[in-house]
Amino acid sequence: MMQPLTAKELEYIVDSISNEDLLMKQCAVTAATATTPGIRQLCLQFQQVHEQNYNTLLSALNAHQSLAPTQPSNS
Amino acid sequence: MYQNHHQALLPDEDLAYTILADLKRVTREYATGATEANCDNVRQMFTNLMNTTLHLQGDLYRIMKQNNMYSAASPCLKQEIDKQIQQNKQNLQKTQQLVQSITGGHQQHPPGFANLVTPDQVHQGNMQHPQNPSYYS
């Protein structure tokens, strides 16, 4: 069963989104500038995987949006 | 503004190494995320992302090694392995004696203990191919 996100989980998800974002850019630069064909090819594939990962993390935030309380609990 | 000259400012191995280092770091962060998760769905998502990232890191390492961009550490000597086996066999014996003295020889296995995968089984090819982290998509 899906539970509301904890503050910690939110932090990890948001940090992970930043990581995937940076990796997408790094892979794009490497795919565009590297001269080794194997590296170029791999980075092109990686860029797509990182975009998928980014979307997975974003979907997790979306999925938990409606479950989140609007006021802090006292417990 | 953006010019399409695509000239490398860094050599290929530096570019690749930067990504490799980040993939190692991100793998660890996903593992931490999974261990810190409260919600099962979040734990599963981080576990899947960890497997995917670990897989990418392995692929990049392999390509870098093939292109002589990464020199693997030199092999350790046989006598060093022999020494470690000897030391750790003795250590295991001591630990087993200690455990026996604590439990009084009655080792209670938790339910499902027999189903646990041993490291040997993992080496025999029981590793699952990482799944796509499509839990939420």
Backbone of each chain as ProteinMPNN parsed JSONL, in Angstrom:
{"seq_chain_A": "MMQPLTAKELEYIVDSISNEDLLMKQCAVTAATATTPGIRQLCLQFQQVHEQNYNTLLSALNAHQSLAPTQPSNS", "coords_chain_A": {"N_chain_A": [[0.846, -1.197, 0.0], [0.454, 2.218, -0.738], [2.15, 4.75, 0.964], [2.203, 8.012, 2.584], [4.851, 10.218, 1.577], [7.881, 10.469, 3.423], [9.735, 13.184, 4.961], [12.413, 12.708, 4.673], [12.505, 10.816, 2.602], [11.579, 12.413, 0.544], [13.712, 14.234, 0.335], [15.788, 12.526, -0.521], [14.767, 11.7, -2.983], [14.629, 14.112, -4.386], [17.33, 14.901, -4.367], [18.31, 12.807, -5.895], [17.108, 13.328, -8.319], [18.502, 15.629, -9.076], [21.014, 14.465, -9.407], [20.543, 12.705, -11.591], [19.909, 14.561, -13.511], [22.313, 15.969, -13.829], [23.929, 13.876, -14.765], [22.685, 13.317, -17.192], [23.392, 15.611, -18.633], [26.191, 15.464, -18.565], [26.611, 13.106, -19.992], [25.582, 13.833, -22.461], [27.397, 15.826, -23.271], [29.754, 14.326, -23.384], [29.052, 12.408, -25.309], [28.897, 14.069, -27.478], [31.436, 15.158, -27.776], [33.51, 13.297, -27.404], [36.107, 11.272, -28.861], [36.46, 8.596, -29.051], [34.784, 5.91, -30.437], [33.288, 3.883, -29.045], [32.848, 4.981, -26.519], [31.37, 7.257, -27.167], [29.036, 6.11, -28.261], [28.055, 4.64, -26.094], [27.55, 6.662, -24.254], [25.5, 8.011, -25.484], [23.444, 6.138, -25.244], [23.328, 5.982, -22.451], [22.482, 8.526, -21.774], [19.802, 8.446, -22.429], [18.885, 6.527, -20.631], [19.309, 7.85, -18.224], [17.498, 9.877, -18.511], [15.131, 8.434, -18.441], [15.321, 7.493, -15.791], [15.157, 9.902, -14.44], [12.523, 10.586, -15.058], [11.201, 8.492, -13.775], [11.683, 9.081, -11.087], [10.426, 11.53, -10.916], [7.819, 10.726, -11.417], [7.349, 9.322, -9.084], [7.135, 11.37, -7.231], [4.842, 12.61, -8.222], [2.979, 10.535, -7.845], [2.76, 10.467, -5.109], [1.721, 12.839, -4.444], [-1.025, 13.383, -3.931], [-1.376, 12.057, -1.574], [-0.095, 13.355, 0.393], [-0.154, 15.101, 3.498], [-1.733, 18.263, 4.212], [-1.23, 19.78, 6.338], [1.096, 20.042, 9.07], [1.524, 17.155, 11.167], [0.708, 16.515, 14.658], [1.792, 14.447, 16.018]], "CA_chain_A": [[0.0, 0.0, 0.0], [1.244, 3.443, -0.837], [2.084, 5.614, 2.147], [2.716, 9.352, 2.298], [6.317, 10.333, 1.583], [8.482, 11.148, 4.578], [10.603, 14.309, 4.573], [13.694, 12.112, 4.26], [12.32, 10.233, 1.269], [11.493, 13.536, -0.404], [15.076, 14.744, 0.147], [16.541, 11.575, -1.35], [14.234, 11.719, -4.352], [15.023, 15.383, -5.008], [18.782, 14.81, -4.614], [18.517, 11.858, -6.995], [16.721, 14.024, -9.56], [19.664, 16.472, -9.436], [22.076, 13.578, -9.914], [20.187, 12.233, -12.935], [19.971, 15.741, -14.37], [23.726, 16.219, -14.12], [24.438, 12.777, -15.584], [22.164, 13.506, -18.552], [24.21, 16.637, -19.289], [27.558, 14.943, -18.741], [26.597, 12.115, -21.074], [25.369, 14.547, -23.731], [28.672, 16.476, -23.625], [30.723, 13.289, -23.755], [28.624, 11.817, -26.586], [29.125, 15.044, -28.555], [32.829, 15.579, -27.937], [34.515, 12.221, -27.329], [36.551, 10.776, -30.171], [36.4, 7.12, -29.017], [33.412, 5.538, -30.842], [32.614, 3.107, -27.996], [32.441, 5.919, -25.457], [30.285, 8.102, -27.729], [27.839, 5.29, -28.4], [27.578, 4.287, -24.756], [27.025, 7.862, -23.6], [24.197, 8.288, -26.105], [22.486, 5.23, -24.587], [23.238, 6.368, -21.03], [21.704, 9.761, -21.678], [18.387, 8.054, -22.448], [18.581, 5.832, -19.369], [19.217, 8.863, -17.164], [16.231, 10.589, -18.695], [14.109, 7.511, -17.905], [15.434, 7.518, -14.328], [14.627, 11.211, -14.032], [11.057, 10.499, -15.136], [10.747, 7.569, -12.73], [11.717, 9.82, -9.816], [9.376, 12.55, -11.004], [6.548, 10.019, -11.274], [7.173, 8.985, -7.667], [6.626, 12.584, -6.581], [3.449, 12.766, -8.669], [2.144, 9.488, -7.251], [2.564, 10.721, -3.684], [1.225, 14.209, -4.272], [-2.36, 13.448, -3.33], [-1.368, 11.412, -0.25], [0.622, 14.196, 1.362], [-1.005, 15.959, 4.328], [-1.54, 19.688, 3.936], [-0.805, 20.436, 7.584], [1.971, 19.158, 9.849], [0.814, 16.419, 12.221], [1.245, 16.809, 15.992], [2.393, 13.252, 16.623]], "C_chain_A": [[0.881, 1.247, 0.0], [1.035, 4.317, 0.397], [2.572, 7.01, 1.78], [4.245, 9.375, 2.372], [6.784, 10.961, 2.891], [9.379, 12.271, 4.049], [11.935, 13.774, 4.043], [13.599, 11.534, 2.85], [12.271, 11.326, 0.209], [12.889, 14.078, -0.713], [15.885, 13.823, -0.772], [16.072, 11.595, -2.794], [14.704, 12.982, -5.076], [16.532, 15.406, -5.308], [19.062, 13.903, -5.813], [18.141, 12.485, -8.339], [17.879, 14.914, -10.013], [20.788, 15.626, -10.017], [21.791, 13.131, -11.34], [20.283, 13.369, -13.946], [21.416, 16.001, -14.805], [24.297, 15.133, -15.033], [23.943, 12.867, -17.024], [23.035, 14.495, -19.317], [25.623, 16.14, -19.553], [27.624, 13.961, -19.905], [26.411, 12.789, -22.428], [26.674, 15.184, -24.195], [29.677, 15.429, -24.11], [30.353, 12.653, -25.093], [28.944, 12.757, -27.74], [30.603, 15.308, -28.807], [33.857, 14.446, -27.947], [34.882, 11.728, -28.72], [36.536, 9.244, -30.223], [34.98, 6.669, -29.332], [32.632, 4.801, -29.749], [32.06, 4.005, -26.901], [31.268, 6.774, -25.938], [28.963, 7.339, -27.741], [27.202, 4.999, -27.044], [26.925, 5.508, -24.086], [25.677, 8.273, -24.2], [23.113, 7.435, -25.452], [22.246, 5.666, -23.143], [22.332, 7.581, -20.849], [20.21, 9.438, -21.623], [17.981, 7.357, -21.151], [18.427, 6.855, -18.237], [17.926, 9.681, -17.286], [15.069, 9.742, -18.168], [14.108, 7.543, -16.382], [14.852, 8.807, -13.761], [13.1, 11.145, -13.992], [10.473, 9.569, -14.078], [10.653, 8.304, -11.39], [10.61, 10.876, -9.774], [7.992, 11.915, -10.835], [6.273, 9.647, -9.826], [6.622, 10.192, -6.913], [5.147, 12.785, -6.943], [2.518, 11.787, -7.957], [1.841, 9.771, -5.785], [1.945, 12.08, -3.395], [-0.089, 14.25, -3.502], [-2.407, 12.85, -1.926], [-0.787, 12.323, 0.832], [-0.343, 15.054, 2.169], [-0.73, 17.438, 4.021], [-1.129, 20.461, 5.192], [0.11, 19.491, 8.35], [1.194, 18.441, 10.95], [1.478, 16.701, 13.566], [1.98, 15.629, 16.614], [3.902, 13.215, 16.425]], "O_chain_A": [[1.918, 1.299, 0.662], [-0.093, 4.584, 0.812], [3.274, 7.181, 0.783], [4.847, 8.631, 3.145], [6.148, 11.881, 3.404], [9.732, 12.31, 2.87], [12.505, 14.313, 3.094], [14.485, 11.731, 2.018], [12.839, 11.189, -0.874], [13.215, 14.349, -1.868], [16.576, 14.284, -1.681], [16.88, 11.515, -3.719], [15.124, 12.926, -6.232], [16.954, 15.87, -6.367], [19.931, 14.189, -6.636], [18.768, 12.211, -9.361], [18.204, 14.951, -11.2], [21.434, 16.014, -10.99], [22.672, 13.167, -12.198], [20.687, 13.164, -15.091], [21.699, 16.22, -15.983], [25.054, 15.426, -15.958], [24.672, 12.542, -17.962], [23.38, 14.272, -20.478], [26.182, 16.364, -20.626], [28.565, 13.979, -20.699], [27.005, 12.373, -23.423], [27.025, 15.097, -25.371], [30.359, 15.624, -25.115], [31.227, 12.387, -25.918], [29.228, 12.309, -28.851], [30.989, 15.647, -29.926], [34.965, 14.627, -28.453], [34.064, 11.763, -29.639], [36.592, 8.659, -31.305], [34.054, 6.997, -28.59], [31.447, 5.066, -29.549], [30.944, 3.808, -26.422], [30.299, 6.986, -25.208], [27.927, 7.836, -27.3], [25.988, 5.097, -26.871], [25.886, 5.393, -23.437], [24.821, 8.818, -23.503], [22.022, 7.915, -25.145], [21.108, 5.713, -22.676], [21.535, 7.656, -19.915], [19.452, 10.062, -20.88], [16.882, 7.565, -20.639], [17.53, 6.74, -17.402], [17.349, 10.113, -16.288], [14.147, 10.257, -17.536], [13.053, 7.611, -15.751], [14.153, 8.804, -12.748], [12.468, 11.585, -13.031], [9.389, 9.818, -13.549], [9.673, 8.165, -10.658], [9.956, 11.084, -8.752], [7.11, 12.487, -10.195], [5.126, 9.649, -9.381], [5.747, 10.051, -6.058], [4.319, 13.089, -6.084], [1.424, 12.149, -7.524], [0.797, 9.369, -5.272], [1.679, 12.424, -2.243], [-0.258, 15.026, -2.562], [-3.35, 13.095, -1.173], [-0.967, 12.087, 2.027], [-1.249, 15.668, 1.604], [0.375, 17.803, 3.62], [-0.737, 21.626, 5.126], [-0.069, 18.275, 8.293], [0.321, 19.028, 11.589], [2.649, 17.075, 13.625], [2.696, 15.779, 17.604], [4.56, 12.277, 16.873]]}, "seq_chain_B": "MYQNHHQALLPDEDLAYTILADLKRVTREYATGATEANCDNVRQMFTNLMNTTLHLQGDLYRIMKQNNMYSAASPCLKQEIDKQIQQNKQNLQKTQQLVQSITGGHQQHPPGFANLVTPDQVHQGNMQHPQNPSYYS", "coords_chain_B": {"N_chain_B": [[24.926, 32.293, -29.624], [25.201, 29.432, -28.674], [27.615, 27.504, -30.082], [28.199, 25.207, -32.659], [30.531, 23.608, -32.568], [31.592, 21.521, -31.13], [34.018, 20.824, -29.758], [36.348, 19.012, -27.962], [37.101, 19.748, -24.627], [38.315, 18.381, -22.765], [40.327, 15.395, -22.473], [39.187, 12.169, -23.746], [39.332, 10.131, -21.776], [39.189, 11.542, -19.387], [36.676, 12.726, -19.502], [35.086, 10.404, -19.549], [35.856, 9.26, -17.143], [34.861, 11.058, -15.282], [32.116, 10.643, -15.504], [32.038, 7.958, -14.766], [32.879, 8.103, -12.089], [30.779, 9.544, -10.992], [28.675, 7.755, -11.442], [29.374, 5.718, -9.7], [29.103, 7.037, -7.267], [26.362, 7.717, -7.345], [25.203, 5.193, -7.386], [25.733, 4.355, -4.77], [24.251, 6.269, -3.404], [21.64, 5.631, -4.145], [21.455, 3.164, -2.906], [21.571, 3.945, -0.238], [19.254, 5.505, -0.176], [17.336, 3.482, -0.524], [17.694, 1.988, 1.825], [16.911, 3.815, 3.703], [14.285, 4.225, 3.22], [10.794, 4.492, 3.929], [8.346, 3.848, 2.832], [7.255, 1.053, 0.992], [7.045, 1.113, -1.792], [8.746, 3.204, -2.486], [11.17, 2.223, -1.588], [11.442, 0.042, -3.316], [11.612, 1.378, -5.746], [14.056, 2.824, -5.447], [15.762, 0.649, -5.171], [15.554, -0.576, -7.686], [16.555, 1.521, -9.271], [19.126, 1.629, -8.279], [20.171, -0.843, -9.131], [20.032, -0.492, -11.922], [21.813, 1.681, -12.251], [24.184, 0.619, -11.3], [24.627, -1.264, -13.212], [25.062, 0.372, -15.473], [27.442, 1.587, -14.666], [29.149, -0.612, -14.67], [29.143, -1.269, -17.396], [30.342, 1.027, -18.494], [32.829, 0.982, -17.262], [33.899, -1.352, -18.384], [34.101, -0.651, -21.119], [35.927, 1.451, -20.893], [38.147, 0.106, -19.962], [38.654, -1.587, -22.105], [39.511, 0.299, -23.919], [41.887, 1.09, -22.935], [41.759, 3.067, -20.948], [41.653, 2.835, -18.336], [43.53, 1.537, -15.884], [43.615, -1.513, -14.414], [44.057, -2.527, -11.001], [47.124, -4.068, -9.887], [47.528, -7.685, -9.726], [46.953, -9.41, -6.611], [49.279, -11.134, -4.472], [49.684, -14.729, -4.248], [50.475, -15.745, -1.749], [49.496, -13.81, -0.06], [46.722, -14.133, -0.214], [46.605, -16.76, 0.785], [47.459, -16.27, 3.42], [45.382, -14.665, 4.358], [43.211, -16.434, 4.187], [43.957, -18.346, 6.058], [44.077, -16.79, 8.443], [41.432, -15.895, 8.636], [39.986, -18.229, 8.771], [40.701, -19.161, 11.271], [39.667, -17.083, 12.75], [36.929, -17.378, 12.228], [36.452, -19.78, 13.508], [36.873, -19.043, 16.208], [34.811, -17.177, 16.496], [32.608, -18.832, 16.069], [32.839, -20.483, 18.313], [32.422, -18.606, 20.313], [29.818, -17.777, 19.716], [28.515, -20.172, 20.161], [28.928, -20.473, 22.893], [27.348, -18.429, 23.787], [24.771, -19.043, 22.84], [24.464, -21.503, 23.884], [24.772, -23.768, 22.404], [22.407, -24.169, 21.151], [21.357, -23.348, 18.325], [19.155, -21.229, 16.926], [17.327, -21.135, 14.071], [15.912, -18.584, 12.188], [12.546, -18.404, 10.784], [12.374, -19.433, 7.409], [15.039, -19.321, 6.992], [16.513, -21.274, 5.688], [16.03, -20.708, 3.099], [17.589, -18.648, 2.358], [19.872, -17.055, 0.141], [23.085, -18.139, -0.461], [26.433, -16.714, -0.607], [27.907, -18.319, -2.356], [25.993, -19.413, -4.046], [25.201, -17.164, -5.391], [27.452, -16.626, -6.89], [27.239, -18.686, -8.627], [25.654, -17.896, -10.626], [23.135, -16.896, -10.033], [22.367, -14.365, -10.133], [20.134, -11.775, -10.741], [19.089, -10.16, -13.694], [19.224, -6.645, -13.849], [16.139, -4.951, -13.439], [14.095, -2.787, -15.395], [13.526, 0.406, -13.997], [10.585, 0.655, -13.681], [8.559, 1.083, -11.982], [6.933, 3.205, -11.214], [6.198, 4.25, -13.59]], "CA_chain_B": [[25.38, 31.844, -28.302], [25.749, 28.084, -28.716], [28.262, 27.166, -31.343], [28.117, 23.759, -32.856], [31.832, 23.098, -32.998], [31.798, 20.24, -30.438], [35.42, 20.521, -29.561], [36.554, 18.493, -26.609], [37.979, 20.53, -23.766], [39.011, 17.392, -21.941], [40.53, 14.114, -23.169], [38.102, 11.188, -23.584], [39.372, 9.375, -20.512], [38.748, 12.415, -18.284], [35.216, 12.827, -19.627], [34.509, 9.119, -19.154], [36.107, 9.02, -15.728], [33.938, 11.911, -14.509], [30.822, 9.938, -15.481], [32.223, 6.73, -13.98], [32.918, 8.475, -10.664], [29.414, 9.914, -10.592], [27.841, 6.544, -11.409], [29.703, 5.022, -8.445], [28.499, 7.807, -6.168], [24.905, 7.63, -7.425], [24.842, 3.828, -6.964], [25.724, 4.354, -3.295], [23.142, 7.104, -2.907], [20.396, 4.865, -4.303], [21.446, 2.135, -1.853], [21.199, 4.646, 0.995], [17.838, 5.851, -0.311], [16.543, 2.268, -0.301], [17.75, 1.585, 3.242], [16.262, 4.832, 4.525], [12.898, 4.411, 2.794], [9.715, 4.024, 4.807], [7.312, 3.297, 1.957], [7.753, -0.083, 0.191], [7.168, 1.513, -3.202], [9.945, 4.047, -2.611], [12.305, 1.305, -1.435], [11.55, -0.723, -4.557], [12.079, 2.289, -6.799], [15.487, 3.075, -5.238], [16.478, -0.601, -5.445], [15.625, -0.723, -9.147], [17.461, 2.542, -9.801], [20.481, 1.224, -7.884], [20.589, -1.918, -10.044], [20.248, 0.092, -13.251], [23.016, 2.52, -12.217], [25.322, -0.293, -11.134], [24.792, -1.868, -14.524], [25.682, 1.391, -16.327], [28.824, 1.754, -14.199], [29.888, -1.783, -15.153], [29.299, -1.147, -18.859], [31.316, 2.088, -18.786], [34.151, 0.486, -16.83], [34.355, -2.332, -19.377], [34.52, 0.075, -22.332], [37.148, 2.212, -20.58], [39.252, -0.86, -19.863], [38.942, -2.03, -23.485], [40.199, 1.379, -24.625], [43.075, 1.433, -22.132], [41.567, 4.315, -20.206], [41.592, 2.509, -16.913], [44.415, 0.41, -15.606], [43.173, -2.258, -13.234], [45.115, -2.71, -10.007], [47.904, -5.285, -10.122], [46.973, -8.81, -8.955], [47.576, -9.634, -5.305], [50.085, -12.345, -4.452], [49.028, -15.919, -3.716], [50.735, -15.894, -0.307], [48.631, -12.881, 0.68], [45.418, -14.802, -0.122], [46.791, -17.882, 1.722], [47.523, -15.715, 4.768], [44.042, -14.194, 4.741], [42.36, -17.607, 4.394], [44.374, -18.914, 7.334], [43.656, -15.895, 9.533], [39.978, -15.789, 8.759], [39.484, -19.531, 9.222], [40.864, -19.146, 12.733], [38.721, -16.096, 13.273], [35.593, -17.976, 12.157], [36.376, -20.779, 14.586], [36.711, -18.31, 17.468], [33.463, -16.589, 16.516], [31.656, -19.941, 16.248], [32.909, -20.891, 19.728], [31.782, -17.547, 21.102], [28.376, -17.856, 19.465], [28.032, -21.387, 20.824], [28.889, -20.236, 24.34], [26.225, -17.516, 24.055], [23.484, -19.701, 22.581], [24.471, -22.798, 24.561], [24.729, -24.838, 21.405], [21.09, -24.249, 20.505], [21.225, -22.29, 17.324], [17.792, -21.181, 16.396], [17.256, -20.493, 12.756], [14.631, -17.913, 11.973], [11.771, -19.004, 9.695], [12.816, -19.053, 6.07], [16.502, -19.232, 6.976], [17.06, -22.202, 4.697], [15.806, -20.182, 1.746], [18.51, -17.557, 2.065], [20.85, -17.332, -0.906], [24.455, -18.0, 0.032], [27.303, -16.069, -1.602], [28.303, -19.3, -3.369], [24.919, -19.532, -5.035], [25.215, -15.948, -6.206], [28.536, -16.775, -7.862], [26.888, -19.696, -9.622], [24.84, -17.311, -11.683], [21.761, -16.633, -9.619], [22.12, -12.918, -10.158], [19.056, -11.362, -11.636], [19.399, -8.998, -14.516], [18.46, -5.534, -13.303], [14.923, -4.638, -14.178], [13.914, -1.354, -15.629], [12.815, 0.99, -12.87], [9.345, 1.155, -14.27], [7.528, 0.931, -10.979], [6.007, 4.334, -11.186], [5.896, 4.799, -14.924]], "C_chain_B": [[26.042, 30.465, -28.377], [26.363, 27.811, -30.082], [28.362, 25.66, -31.439], [29.47, 23.172, -33.25], [32.246, 21.826, -32.254], [33.258, 19.874, -30.263], [35.636, 20.094, -28.115], [37.507, 19.39, -25.837], [38.812, 19.601, -22.891], [39.256, 16.138, -22.77], [39.399, 13.134, -22.851], [38.126, 10.502, -22.219], [38.929, 10.224, -19.321], [37.227, 12.561, -18.298], [34.562, 11.552, -19.108], [34.683, 8.885, -17.659], [35.165, 9.848, -14.845], [32.574, 11.232, -14.392], [30.934, 8.681, -14.617], [32.184, 7.037, -12.478], [31.526, 8.836, -10.165], [28.5, 8.703, -10.521], [28.103, 5.745, -10.137], [29.014, 5.722, -7.278], [26.978, 7.638, -6.16], [24.42, 6.23, -7.028], [24.742, 3.769, -5.44], [24.546, 5.156, -2.75], [21.805, 6.39, -3.054], [20.304, 3.773, -3.238], [21.036, 2.775, -0.523], [19.721, 5.01, 0.967], [16.949, 4.658, -0.007], [16.532, 1.894, 1.18], [17.024, 2.574, 4.144], [14.768, 4.975, 4.211], [11.912, 3.843, 3.807], [8.659, 3.295, 3.982], [7.925, 2.191, 1.078], [7.978, 0.302, -1.276], [8.437, 2.322, -3.435], [11.196, 3.167, -2.509], [12.548, 0.529, -2.73], [12.095, 0.142, -5.683], [13.59, 2.52, -6.671], [16.311, 1.813, -5.528], [16.635, -0.813, -6.953], [16.607, 0.272, -9.763], [18.915, 2.203, -9.462], [21.005, 0.152, -8.838], [20.898, -1.378, -11.436], [21.572, 0.864, -13.282], [24.278, 1.674, -12.087], [25.666, -0.95, -12.471], [25.492, -0.896, -15.489], [27.161, 1.546, -15.967], [29.693, 0.604, -14.724], [30.154, -1.701, -16.651], [30.379, -0.117, -19.203], [32.723, 1.638, -18.41], [34.74, -0.456, -17.874], [34.886, -1.633, -20.63], [35.818, 0.847, -22.081], [38.353, 1.28, -20.52], [39.671, -1.328, -21.26], [39.756, -0.984, -24.238], [41.42, 1.895, -23.857], [42.96, 2.771, -21.414], [41.601, 4.075, -18.702], [42.497, 1.328, -16.662], [43.973, -0.247, -14.305], [44.353, -2.423, -12.281], [45.843, -4.021, -10.266], [47.388, -6.426, -9.244], [47.701, -8.984, -7.619], [48.287, -10.989, -5.319], [49.338, -13.501, -3.783], [49.241, -16.041, -2.212], [49.875, -14.952, 0.528], [47.23, -13.488, 0.849], [45.505, -15.952, 0.876], [46.734, -17.384, 3.164], [46.125, -15.311, 5.253], [43.096, -15.355, 5.013], [42.65, -18.199, 5.77], [43.831, -18.095, 8.504], [42.152, -15.923, 9.735], [39.31, -17.114, 9.094], [39.545, -19.595, 10.733], [39.843, -18.227, 13.371], [37.295, -16.659, 13.309], [35.396, -18.993, 13.274], [36.122, -20.107, 15.931], [35.297, -17.758, 17.578], [32.406, -17.671, 16.742], [31.635, -20.421, 17.692], [32.188, -19.878, 20.611], [30.262, -17.611, 20.967], [27.773, -19.061, 20.194], [27.926, -21.183, 22.334], [27.732, -19.306, 24.704], [24.891, -18.252, 23.918], [23.379, -21.052, 23.289], [24.307, -23.959, 23.585], [23.39, -24.977, 20.713], [20.955, -23.093, 19.518], [19.826, -22.327, 16.751], [17.783, -20.438, 15.076], [15.907, -19.818, 12.603], [13.862, -18.559, 10.824], [12.286, -18.515, 8.354], [14.316, -18.981, 5.938], [17.099, -20.08, 5.86], [16.914, -21.671, 3.28], [16.783, -19.085, 1.366], [19.526, -17.982, 1.012], [22.243, -17.142, -0.316], [25.304, -17.319, -1.031], [27.72, -17.028, -2.705], [27.265, -19.396, -4.476], [24.894, -18.327, -5.964], [26.276, -16.073, -7.286], [28.195, -17.792, -8.937], [25.892, -19.174, -10.653], [23.386, -17.105, -11.315], [21.388, -15.152, -9.696], [21.034, -12.588, -11.18], [19.525, -10.181, -12.47], [18.59, -7.826, -13.996], [17.228, -5.202, -14.139], [14.867, -3.138, -14.448], [13.135, -0.77, -14.482], [11.48, 1.577, -13.305], [8.19, 1.134, -13.278], [6.472, 2.016, -11.033], [5.578, 4.799, -12.569], [4.755, 4.042, -15.567]], "O_chain_B": [[27.248, 30.324, -28.179], [25.686, 27.887, -31.108], [28.575, 24.952, -30.455], [29.551, 22.34, -34.153], [33.154, 21.124, -32.697], [33.679, 18.761, -30.578], [35.164, 20.738, -27.179], [38.579, 19.748, -26.324], [39.855, 19.977, -22.357], [38.48, 15.841, -23.679], [38.736, 13.251, -21.82], [37.087, 10.314, -21.586], [38.364, 9.703, -18.359], [36.576, 12.526, -17.254], [33.609, 11.603, -18.331], [33.783, 8.379, -16.989], [34.729, 9.388, -13.789], [31.954, 11.239, -13.329], [30.035, 8.377, -13.833], [31.544, 6.328, -11.702], [31.143, 8.477, -9.051], [27.642, 8.624, -9.642], [27.184, 5.166, -9.559], [28.419, 5.078, -6.414], [26.376, 7.441, -5.105], [23.363, 6.086, -6.414], [23.795, 3.209, -4.889], [23.923, 4.77, -1.761], [20.932, 6.52, -2.195], [19.222, 3.486, -2.726], [20.244, 2.204, 0.225], [19.016, 4.845, 1.963], [15.934, 4.788, 0.677], [15.492, 1.527, 1.726], [16.572, 2.21, 5.23], [14.068, 5.754, 4.859], [12.181, 2.832, 4.455], [8.146, 2.253, 4.391], [8.992, 2.381, 0.493], [8.948, -0.115, -1.909], [9.119, 2.153, -4.446], [12.157, 3.35, -3.256], [13.683, 0.376, -3.181], [12.93, -0.298, -6.473], [14.32, 2.426, -7.657], [17.417, 1.895, -6.062], [17.708, -1.181, -7.433], [17.385, -0.073, -10.652], [19.821, 2.457, -10.255], [22.144, 0.227, -9.299], [21.894, -1.754, -12.053], [22.356, 0.722, -14.22], [25.308, 1.977, -12.689], [26.833, -1.159, -12.804], [26.397, -1.288, -16.226], [28.02, 1.626, -16.845], [30.822, 0.817, -15.164], [31.247, -2.022, -17.118], [31.217, -0.344, -20.076], [33.683, 1.879, -19.142], [35.923, -0.372, -18.208], [35.958, -1.962, -21.138], [36.697, 0.894, -22.941], [39.444, 1.628, -20.974], [40.858, -1.45, -21.565], [40.585, -1.32, -25.084], [41.911, 2.995, -24.109], [43.936, 3.511, -21.289], [41.58, 5.015, -17.907], [42.255, 0.235, -17.174], [43.959, 0.376, -13.244], [45.507, -2.456, -12.708], [45.264, -4.969, -10.797], [46.871, -6.186, -8.153], [48.902, -8.738, -7.514], [47.93, -11.878, -6.091], [48.501, -13.309, -2.902], [48.318, -16.393, -1.477], [49.558, -15.249, 1.68], [46.624, -13.375, 1.914], [44.617, -16.123, 1.711], [46.067, -17.971, 4.017], [45.741, -15.576, 6.392], [42.28, -15.299, 5.933], [41.741, -18.51, 6.54], [43.213, -18.629, 9.426], [41.663, -15.969, 10.864], [38.204, -17.136, 9.635], [38.597, -20.014, 11.397], [39.239, -18.549, 14.394], [36.553, -16.455, 14.271], [34.337, -19.064, 13.899], [35.266, -20.544, 16.699], [34.663, -17.86, 18.628], [31.446, -17.479, 17.49], [30.577, -20.729, 18.241], [31.448, -20.239, 21.527], [29.524, -17.516, 21.948], [26.683, -18.987, 20.762], [26.981, -21.645, 22.975], [27.195, -19.387, 25.809], [24.0, -18.112, 24.756], [22.315, -21.672, 23.289], [23.759, -25.005, 23.933], [23.234, -25.792, 19.803], [20.492, -22.005, 19.863], [19.386, -23.321, 16.173], [18.178, -19.275, 14.985], [14.871, -20.428, 12.866], [14.471, -19.201, 9.968], [12.595, -17.336, 8.184], [14.825, -18.617, 4.878], [18.046, -19.679, 5.183], [17.596, -22.132, 2.365], [16.82, -18.639, 0.219], [19.98, -19.126, 0.996], [22.54, -16.098, 0.264], [24.956, -17.334, -2.212], [27.874, -16.622, -3.857], [27.589, -19.453, -5.662], [24.608, -18.444, -7.156], [26.059, -15.691, -8.436], [28.775, -17.778, -10.023], [25.357, -19.94, -11.455], [22.507, -17.135, -12.177], [20.27, -14.747, -9.376], [21.039, -13.067, -12.314], [20.265, -9.318, -11.997], [17.398, -7.972, -13.725], [17.273, -5.176, -15.369], [15.532, -2.343, -13.783], [12.168, -1.381, -14.024], [11.268, 2.789, -13.303], [7.018, 1.162, -13.654], [5.275, 1.757, -10.912], [4.694, 5.646, -12.699], [4.359, 4.358, -16.689]]}, "name": "protein", "num_of_chains": 2, "seq": "MMQPLTAKELEYIVDSISNEDLLMKQCAVTAATATTPGIRQLCLQFQQVHEQNYNTLLSALNAHQSLAPTQPSNSMYQNHHQALLPDEDLAYTILADLKRVTREYATGATEANCDNVRQMFTNLMNTTLHLQGDLYRIMKQNNMYSAASPCLKQEIDKQIQQNKQNLQKTQQLVQSITGGHQQHPPGFANLVTPDQVHQGNMQHPQNPSYYS"}
